Amino acid sequence: MTQAPAQQKRAPVRLANSNISRLHHKAYVTDDQEATRHFYEDLVGLPLVATWCERENLRGKERSYCHTFFGLTEGGALAFFQMADPKDKEQFRHKTDPMTLDHIALNVDEPTQMAIRQRLIEDGYDPATIRIHDHGYCVSLYTIDPNGIIVEFARDTASFDEMADKRCVDAHSELKRWLAGDYTPNNTLR
């Protein structure tokens, strides 16, 4: 089976009841816009595509902030707020624990993944903190950005389309099975 038919087969099932076309943006609060810009633009390779300097009433108080956007190929973005008043950041900040499973995952190819790893190491990141994990259907590089956010750079394996087709067909039954207490793994690629 070629890649195109597999993608065409999945898309109608996944999007049958949705007009959502892509991620517009995912936003976080940062303490340091320049460190964030350096990480995402210089090390990861996402261009800074917009900077909005704003003042508005947020949750009952006039607040000033800077809102940056780093562009993704399909048109979405990762976005970061830095509040002018340091006291405001605590009210809006997401509390990230490096041991959590919360993360943002970005799709890359293998050369991009390895180039990001190399740039991180050259920038002084400890190689021990840059983890590569083979999930079977994708191989992921994990690191932590300057804001404590876990960022995954995932590249699909050769079997991704076949596995994605299978998981798409049985997504509801597998969820129902697992919620009923049958915790048997269905990832046969590991």
Secondary structure by P-SEA (a helix, b strand, c coil): ccaaaaaaaaaaaaccccccccccbbbbbbccaaaaaaaacccccccccccccccccccccbbbbbbbbbbccccbbbbbbbbccaaaaaaccccccccccbbbbbbbcaaaaaaaaaaaaaaccccccccccccccbbbbbbbccccbbbbbcccccaaaaaaaaaaaaaaaaaaaaaacccccccccc
